[in-house]
Amino acid sequence: MDLSKEEIQRYSRHLILPEVTLEGQKKLKAASVLMIGTGGLGAPVSMYLTAAGVGRIGLVDFDTVDYSNLQRQVLFSTDDVGVSKLDAAKKRLQGLNPHVQIETHEAHLSAANAMQLVADYDVIIDGTDNFPTRYCVNDACVIQNKPNVYGSIFRFEGQATLFNPQVKGPCYRCLYPDPPPPGMVPSCAEGGVLGILPGIIGTIQATEAIKLILGAGDTLVGRLLRFDAMAMSFREFKLRRDPGCPVCGDAPTITELIDYEQFCGIRGEESTTVIRDDDSIPEISVSQLKAKLDNGDEFELIDVREPHEHEICNLDAATLIPLGEIASRLPDFDSAKKYVVHCKMGGRSAQAVDLMRQAGLDATNVAGGITAWANEIDTDMPTY
């Protein structure tokens, strides 16, 4: 696969690297990469791989650009708000390098489509932010013998590694055999993330993908690289393949994709909300909450977010009791009262309701939290 005169000029700083040369740049042009997610990690990864001249890049996403994305998703501009992420990403990437073929897949990656999507690309990059999709990506890559460049971010910390079944390396299940309990690990939407952090982890992922394509350098197979932005430090942890791993082990028991929402104990696709298997956590919608408030119903509204979140937006009728204080405050609640509990999106409040109901209190969760209230009831309320 030859390079044009313009491509040679464009990639000249690569071509003079002994580890790349013209031959290596041709390898990049002949390669294909599937980027799952075009958010915080997907933005820098797709931009740098496009600039580097990877010949074919597939993008998987199903969301639209939101104002809250712009703090870290540098692929998008203010003018893109409300636009399909895939449409905005393709336009930006084609403008960055018209020699790269950008393919878009507007879909939520799941067991229904993962095998087909993964099969068509050489390298898979995981830029997702939820456990069901991570396990799904991992299993599809192991089953199809595809390298999986993994990264994750939260608040001020991130990590990256390369799961490569082609060299019998460990997989995601070797690192995390079981998912955490639903709602135990907050998403970036719940816990926040330093805007620069995905740029750091994403460029590490892009670097690993390029090295993998070139066949150069030492990859992160068998090594987990963790970055702490507050300490400005990197730490490395050894990873070992688990011979008993149900997917990549010596006698795998998972040979086809499963129901990952069920495996991770999550009902529905949107969910930071905790729903126990017995549906014992009752919920009401924000519309039902508004009706209760308008009707003057007898109940106490509790907000279990943190004080700094409460400052951004809040409901006047709510009493602020952060989730971490609920357990110690249980004796202060009145067993004769009815309680309605909300947080940002419904996950932390569900945990609070669970604790309160176990203590014999009448408590109900608000589905979607104050975010749903801002979207459906008070559209002038800021969201975060």
C-alpha positions in Angstrom: 0.0 0.0 0.0 1.9 3.0 -1.3 1.9 6.5 0.1 1.1 9.6 -2.0 3.5 12.6 -2.2 1.1 14.5 0.1 1.0 11.6 2.6 4.8 11.4 2.6 5.0 15.1 3.5 2.2 14.7 6.1 3.9 11.8 7.9 7.5 12.9 7.4 8.2 13.1 11.1 7.2 9.4 11.3 9.2 8.4 8.3 12.5 9.6 9.7 12.0 7.5 12.9 14.1 4.3 12.6 11.3 2.5 14.5 8.7 3.6 11.9 10.1 4.4 8.5 8.2 4.2 5.3 7.4 0.5 5.9 5.9 1.2 9.3 3.8 4.1 7.9 2.4 1.7 5.3 1.5 -0.7 8.1 -0.5 2.1 9.8 -2.2 2.9 6.5 -3.2 -0.8 6.0 -4.5 -1.2 9.6 -8.0 -0.8 11.0 -9.0 0.2 14.5 -12.4 0.1 16.2 -12.9 2.9 18.8 -15.8 2.0 21.1 -17.1 5.3 22.4 -16.2 8.8 21.2 -16.3 10.4 24.7 -13.5 11.4 27.0 -11.2 8.6 25.9 -12.4 8.2 22.4 -11.9 11.8 21.5 -8.0 11.9 21.9 -7.6 8.3 20.7 -9.5 8.9 17.5 -7.8 12.3 16.8 -4.3 10.9 17.3 -4.8 7.7 15.4 -6.4 9.8 12.5 -3.4 12.2 12.6 -1.0 9.2 12.6 -2.5 7.8 9.5 -4.3 4.6 10.6 -6.0 3.7 7.4 -9.5 2.8 8.6 -11.1 3.8 11.9 -14.5 2.7 13.1 -16.4 4.7 15.7 -19.1 3.2 17.9 -21.5 5.5 19.7 -25.2 6.4 20.0 -25.2 9.7 21.9 -25.5 13.4 21.0 -23.1 16.1 22.1 -24.0 17.8 25.4 -22.5 20.9 27.0 -21.2 18.7 29.8 -19.0 16.9 27.3 -17.0 19.9 26.2 -14.9 20.1 29.3 -13.0 16.9 28.2 -14.2 15.6 24.9 -11.9 17.8 22.7 -13.2 16.2 19.5 -16.3 18.5 19.7 -17.0 22.2 19.7 -19.8 24.3 21.1 -21.5 24.3 17.7 -21.8 20.5 17.9 -24.1 20.6 21.0 -27.2 18.6 20.2 -25.6 17.0 17.1 -24.9 13.2 16.8 -21.5 12.5 18.2 -20.7 10.3 15.3 -21.6 12.9 12.7 -19.6 15.6 14.6 -16.6 13.2 15.1 -16.5 12.1 11.4 -16.6 15.7 10.2 -13.8 16.7 12.5 -11.6 13.7 11.8 -12.0 13.9 8.0 -11.0 17.5 8.3 -7.9 16.4 10.3 -6.8 13.8 7.7 -8.8 13.1 4.5 -6.6 10.1 3.8 -8.2 8.1 6.7 -11.4 6.2 6.2 -13.8 7.0 9.0 -16.6 4.5 9.5 -19.5 5.1 11.9 -21.6 2.6 13.8 -24.5 4.3 15.5 -25.3 1.7 18.1 -25.1 0.7 21.8 -22.5 -2.1 21.7 -24.0 -5.2 23.3 -24.0 -9.0 22.9 -26.3 -8.6 19.9 -23.8 -6.7 17.8 -20.4 -6.9 19.4 -19.1 -10.0 17.5 -20.0 -8.5 14.2 -18.4 -5.1 15.0 -15.2 -6.5 16.4 -14.7 -9.0 13.6 -14.1 -6.3 11.0 -11.1 -4.6 12.7 -7.5 -5.4 13.6 -7.3 -3.6 16.9 -10.1 -2.8 19.4 -9.9 0.2 21.8 -12.2 0.3 24.8 -13.3 3.8 25.6 -16.5 2.9 27.4 -17.6 4.0 30.9 -19.7 1.1 32.2 -19.1 -2.5 33.3 -21.6 -4.4 31.1 -20.0 -3.0 27.9 -16.4 -3.5 29.2 -17.1 -7.2 29.9 -18.9 -7.5 26.5 -15.9 -5.9 24.7 -13.5 -8.2 26.5 -15.3 -11.4 25.8 -15.8 -10.6 22.1 -12.1 -9.8 21.7 -11.0 -12.9 23.5 -13.4 -15.1 21.5 -12.2 -13.5 18.2 -8.6 -13.3 19.2 -8.4 -9.5 18.9 -6.2 -7.2 20.9 -8.1 -4.9 23.3 -6.5 -1.6 24.3 -8.2 -0.8 27.7 -8.4 2.5 29.5 -10.6 3.9 32.3 -10.8 7.2 34.1 -12.4 8.5 37.3 -12.0 11.8 39.1 -8.2 12.3 39.2 -7.1 8.8 38.4 -6.9 6.6 35.3 -5.5 3.3 34.2 -4.5 1.6 30.9 -3.3 -1.8 29.7 -3.4 -4.0 26.7 -5.4 -7.3 26.7 -4.0 -9.4 23.9 -5.1 -13.0 23.4 -2.8 -13.3 20.4 0.1 -13.6 22.8 -1.8 -15.4 25.6 -1.9 -12.3 27.7 -4.4 -11.7 30.6 -7.9 -10.4 29.8 -10.2 -8.0 31.6 -11.8 -10.8 33.6 -8.4 -11.8 34.9 -8.1 -8.3 36.3 -11.7 -8.1 37.5 -13.3 -11.6 37.7 -16.6 -10.2 38.9 -18.3 -6.8 38.4 -18.8 -4.6 41.5 -22.2 -4.5 43.0 -24.5 -2.2 41.0 -24.1 1.4 42.0 -21.0 0.7 44.1 -18.7 2.5 41.7 -20.1 5.9 40.6 -19.8 6.9 36.9 -18.0 10.0 35.8 -21.4 11.7 35.7 -21.9 10.9 39.4 -18.3 11.3 40.6 -16.8 13.8 38.2 -13.5 13.7 36.2 -10.7 16.1 35.7 -11.0 17.3 32.1 -7.4 16.7 31.2 -7.3 13.1 32.6 -8.9 11.3 29.6 -6.4 13.1 27.3 -3.5 11.5 29.3 -5.0 8.0 29.4 -6.4 8.3 25.8 -3.0 9.2 24.4 -1.5 6.2 26.2 -4.1 4.0 24.5 -3.4 5.5 21.1 0.3 4.9 21.7 -0.3 1.3 22.5 -2.4 0.8 19.4 0.3 2.3 17.2 3.1 0.2 18.7 0.9 -2.9 18.3 0.4 -2.1 14.6 4.1 -1.3 14.0 5.2 -4.4 16.1 7.6 -2.1 17.9 8.5 -1.5 21.6 7.2 -3.1 24.7 3.5 -3.1 25.1 1.4 -3.0 28.3 0.5 -6.7 28.0 0.7 -8.1 31.5 1.1 -4.6 33.0 -1.5 -2.2 34.4 -0.4 1.4 34.3 -2.1 3.7 36.8 -1.9 7.4 36.8 -2.7 9.8 39.7 -3.0 13.4 38.5 -3.0 14.9 42.0 0.3 13.2 42.9 1.5 13.4 39.2 2.7 9.9 39.4 2.5 6.6 37.5 2.5 3.2 39.1 2.8 -0.1 37.4 1.2 -3.4 38.5 1.9 -6.8 37.1 -1.1 -8.7 35.6 -1.1 -12.4 35.1 -3.4 -14.6 33.0 -5.7 -16.7 35.2 -5.6 -20.3 34.0 -9.1 -20.6 35.4 -10.5 -17.6 33.7 -13.9 -18.5 32.2 -13.0 -16.7 28.9 -9.3 -16.8 28.3 -8.4 -19.7 30.7 -7.2 -23.2 29.9 -10.8 -24.5 29.8 -13.0 -21.6 29.0 -16.7 -21.9 29.9 -17.8 -18.7 28.1 -17.5 -19.3 24.4 -20.2 -17.0 23.3 -21.5 -13.6 24.5 -24.0 -13.5 27.4 -26.5 -11.0 28.8 -24.0 -8.5 30.3 -26.7 -6.3 31.9 -27.9 -9.3 33.9 -24.3 -10.4 34.6 -23.5 -7.0 36.1 -26.9 -6.9 38.0 -28.2 -3.9 36.1 -31.7 -3.5 34.7 -32.0 -1.3 31.6 -29.3 0.5 29.6 -29.2 3.8 31.5 -28.4 3.0 34.8 -26.6 4.3 37.7 -29.7 3.3 39.5 -29.5 0.2 41.8 -32.3 -2.2 41.3 -32.2 -5.3 43.5 -33.3 -8.6 42.0 -36.5 -8.7 44.0 -37.5 -5.1 42.9 -37.6 -4.2 46.6 -36.6 -0.6 46.1 -39.7 1.4 45.1 -39.3 4.3 42.8 -41.4 7.3 41.7 -40.8 9.5 38.7 -40.0 13.2 38.9 -43.5 13.9 37.6 -44.9 11.9 40.5 -42.6 13.8 42.9 -43.9 17.1 41.6 -47.5 16.0 42.0 -46.8 15.1 45.6 -45.2 18.4 46.3 -48.0 20.3 44.5 -50.6 18.4 46.5 -48.9 19.0 49.8 -48.6 15.3 50.5 -47.1 14.3 53.9 -43.5 13.2 53.3 -39.9 14.4 53.8 -37.7 14.8 50.7 -34.0 13.9 51.3 -31.1 14.9 49.0 -28.1 12.5 49.4 -25.7 14.3 47.1 -22.5 16.0 48.4 -22.6 19.7 49.5 -20.7 20.9 46.5 -23.2 19.3 44.2 -26.1 20.8 46.2 -24.6 24.3 45.5 -24.9 23.8 41.8 -28.6 23.0 41.9 -31.1 21.9 44.4 -34.8 21.5 45.4 -35.9 23.9 48.1 -38.1 21.3 49.7 -35.2 18.8 50.2 -33.0 18.2 53.2 -29.4 17.6 52.4 -27.9 14.4 54.0 -25.0 13.0 52.0 -25.1 9.3 51.3 -22.1 8.7 53.6 -24.0 10.0 56.5 -27.2 8.0 56.0 -26.1 5.0 58.0 -25.1 7.0 61.1 -28.3 9.1 60.9 -30.7 6.2 60.7 -31.7 6.5 64.4 -32.7 10.1 63.8 -35.3 9.2 61.2 -39.0 8.9 62.2 -40.5 5.5 61.5 -43.9 7.1 61.3 -42.9 9.4 58.4 -42.7 8.7 54.7 -39.4 9.6 53.0 -38.6 10.3 49.3 -34.9 10.3 48.4 -33.1 11.8 45.4 -29.5 12.2 44.2 -28.1 13.3 40.9 -29.3 10.4 38.7 -30.8 7.8 41.1 -27.9 5.5 42.0 -26.9 6.9 45.4 -30.4 7.5 46.4 -31.3 3.9 45.7 -28.5 2.8 48.0 -29.8 5.2 50.7 -33.4 3.9 50.2 -32.1 0.3 50.6 -30.4 1.2 53.9 -33.5 3.1 55.2 -35.9 0.3 54.3 -33.7 -2.3 55.9 -34.0 -0.1 59.0 -37.7 -0.3 58.8 -38.3 3.1 57.3 -40.8 3.9 54.6 -38.5 5.3 51.8 -38.9 5.7 48.1 -36.3 6.5 45.4 -36.7 9.2 42.8 -35.8 7.7 39.4 -33.4 9.8 37.4 -32.7 12.2 40.3 -32.4 15.9 40.0 -31.1 15.5 36.5 -34.5 14.1 35.4 -36.1 17.0 37.3 -34.1 19.5 35.4 -34.8 17.8 32.1 -38.5 17.2 32.6 -39.8 19.6 35.2 -37.6 22.7 35.6 -35.8 23.2 32.4 -34.2 26.4 33.7 -32.3 24.4 36.3 -28.6 23.9 35.5 -27.4 20.4 35.1 -23.9 19.0 35.7 
